[in-house]
Amino acid sequence: PRVNISSHKRSEAVVSTQSTGYGKLEDDQVTITVCIEDHKYNPNNFWNGKWKSKWDVKFPTAGGYAKVEGTMSAQVHYYEDGNVQLLSNKAVEESVQISSPNEGADNVVAFIKKSETEYQMAINENYTSMSNTTFKALRRNLPITQTLIDWHKLHGFQVGKDIMNKS
């Protein structure tokens, strides 16, 4: 059966967030699977991004503790003047208490929110670090004038004429 989890959507996500949940009961064991997807396509600024996570929650019908296993993935594609992609995945696991249905739902949602927030913050920190080091190393340095050379206008400079005359 489908479970309504709309009240537990990621509040910080962009408008396109989609979530759904499915559940089954087998041998006094309840399994609920929750899938969350969000994406933003921004061709005017030359980038796209997608977030996906899948959460499996397993617990006995008598209550107690639920085992929550989740996998999160982020994909970002930036393609202005180059082609850079980030593909990242992370798996997490936790036991949460479920003494009542509401408490269990709140504890599962709190764990999902905490896990997704920590993962997103780690990606942001990694990206910031990489943009200050790795990405700068990939870029071609500007000349000493700190301006781009217009190679089509090079023939207008004396150096360009000298080079053309010697060729």
Backbone hydrogen bonds, N-H to C=O, Kabsch-Sander energy under -0.5 kcal/mol:
donor,donor_aa,acceptor,acceptor_aa,energy
3,V,21,G,-2.1
5,I,3,V,-0.8
8,H,5,I,-2.2
9,K,6,S,-1.2
11,S,9,K,-0.5
13,A,10,R,-1.0
17,T,14,V,-1.6
18,Q,37,E,-3.4
20,T,35,C,-2.1
21,G,3,V,-0.6
22,Y,33,T,-2.8
23,G,1,P,-1.4
24,K,31,T,-2.2
26,E,29,Q,-2.5
29,Q,26,E,-0.9
30,V,59,F,-3.3
31,T,24,K,-2.6
32,I,57,V,-2.8
33,T,22,Y,-3.5
34,V,55,W,-2.9
35,C,20,T,-2.9
36,I,53,S,-2.8
37,E,18,Q,-3.1
38,D,51,W,-2.5
40,K,49,G,-2.6
42,N,40,K,-0.6
42,N,47,W,-2.3
45,N,42,N,-1.2
46,F,43,P,-0.9
47,W,42,N,-1.9
48,N,77,H,-2.2
49,G,40,K,-2.4
50,K,75,Q,-2.7
51,W,38,D,-3.4
52,K,73,S,-2.6
53,S,36,I,-2.4
54,K,71,T,-2.3
55,W,34,V,-3.1
56,D,69,E,-3.1
57,V,32,I,-3.1
57,V,55,W,-0.5
58,K,56,D,-0.5
58,K,67,K,-2.4
59,F,30,V,-2.2
61,T,28,D,-2.0
63,G,60,P,-2.0
64,G,98,I,-1.0
65,Y,63,G,-0.7
66,A,96,V,-3.3
67,K,58,K,-2.9
68,V,66,A,-0.6
68,V,94,E,-3.4
69,E,56,D,-2.6
69,E,67,K,-0.5
70,G,92,V,-2.6
71,T,54,K,-2.2
72,M,90,K,-3.0
73,S,52,K,-3.0
74,A,88,S,-2.4
75,Q,50,K,-2.6
76,V,86,L,-2.2
77,H,48,N,-2.8
78,Y,84,V,-3.1
79,Y,46,F,-2.7
81,D,79,Y,-0.6
84,V,78,Y,-3.1
86,L,76,V,-2.8
88,S,74,A,-2.5
90,K,72,M,-2.3
92,V,70,G,-2.7
94,E,68,V,-2.1
96,V,66,A,-2.6
98,I,64,G,-3.2
104,G,100,S,-2.9
105,A,101,P,-2.5
106,D,102,N,-2.7
107,N,103,E,-2.7
108,V,104,G,-2.5
109,V,105,A,-2.7
110,A,106,D,-2.3
111,F,107,N,-2.1
112,I,108,V,-2.5
113,K,109,V,-2.9
114,K,110,A,-2.6
115,S,111,F,-2.7
116,E,112,I,-2.8
117,T,113,K,-2.5
118,E,114,K,-2.5
119,Y,115,S,-2.3
120,Q,116,E,-2.5
121,M,117,T,-2.6
122,A,118,E,-2.2
123,I,119,Y,-2.3
124,N,120,Q,-2.4
125,E,121,M,-2.6
126,N,122,A,-2.5
127,Y,123,I,-2.8
128,T,124,N,-2.5
129,S,125,E,-2.3
130,M,126,N,-2.8
131,S,127,Y,-2.8
132,N,128,T,-1.3
133,T,129,S,-0.9
133,T,130,M,-0.5
135,F,130,M,-2.7
136,K,130,M,-0.5
137,A,133,T,-1.8
138,L,134,T,-1.3
139,R,135,F,-1.2
146,Q,143,P,-2.5
150,D,148,L,-0.5
151,W,149,I,-1.1
153,K,150,D,-1.4
154,L,151,W,-0.6
156,G,153,K,-1.9
157,F,154,L,-1.8
161,K,157,F,-2.0
162,D,158,Q,-2.7
163,I,159,V,-2.4
164,M,160,G,-2.3
165,N,161,K,-2.5
166,K,162,D,-1.7
167,S,163,I,-0.9
